[in-house]
């Protein structure tokens, strides 16, 4: 057996604070159901609250013994019935556990701090009794032979959430449902492993320098990046160059050639007379190829920068390459032009067929030629194709011929493409345009 608490007798010989000998046994025998009825000092109500029990003042031991005896004799009667004065009005029936039932606590636990409605009204309201007028209840003695702790200390150690589940959340049903859903969620924050991970030790100055050197790029990486940037720059420059060659040169050449054509036509309209010999780069005629929709000025010479790159057609009229003019009664009027870029007036001359008209317009007349033959490819040094009787054209005797020369294949200058024509009509300007330009 354990030692008794202070104030209790150590043995049956001394005076017992719980009553005289046999009082506890008599109380147990007076219970209707010894297994279910509470022992003195016990409470069966789940809504028992220690704060509703007024603090007991110390009384004499004989008062405690008499109170315990009266409690055991009356069965189970609450302290309110035991200590209610007769002058306070009608008493509650004995045996009802009204002392341990707290309607206000029940309402607050299950429905929150809100005004109770008709549906939520308590089923068994308990008439309130002014607690100030009640005398201090006598402390309930512990069973003989047991040395239990005070009830307030035991209730203080009971956790808020028991095995029956968590305590109801304050508020209405919606708040309780949200609280119930939130209990199973994982709260944000560091994991236990992260919390348990030790902090990294600070590096020394030497280690910091090594880490900084390791973070820097190696010379090979820097060199590869430089080479890559150079290649990207070259690619961009090549793309710009191709755009310039294939698109912008044609735009500029068309503008220049158009202005030169207008200038020539204005001079003809004003009646300005010019000698039959023209300066290099000077425009003196206009070529029409109706099938290819080509209208381009013809200038003296085949200089690349002054004539061909400006979108004009150049006349072989200098040195050993000098050829006849359209007005000559005999000879081969030979010209050259770009097939690609810079206006490309001769790009599609390979699509001409025998009999297709080619008209050369001058200040005095229109000269009409018909396509007679084609040489798909020859060497750039083959100047026999522009002789008075061109070699390979099929012409066998002197006449008034036309020779068109350009580069081939396209976008290269490896070979030359030759197209020949024979004059079939000479029409003065005063008689109007020829049928090839009218139709």
PyMOL commands that set and color helices and strands:
alter all, ss='L'
color gray80, all
select helices_A, chain A and resi 23-29+50-52+61-73+79-83+86-88+98-100+103-111+131-133+151-156+173-183+192-196+205-215+219-270+290-292+308-310+319-321+349-351+383-386+429-431+435-438
alter helices_A, ss='H'
color red, helices_A
select strands_A, chain A and resi 283-289+294-300+313-315+331-336+357-361+365-378+400-408+415-428
alter strands_A, ss='S'
color yellow, strands_A
deselect
rebuild
show_as cartoon
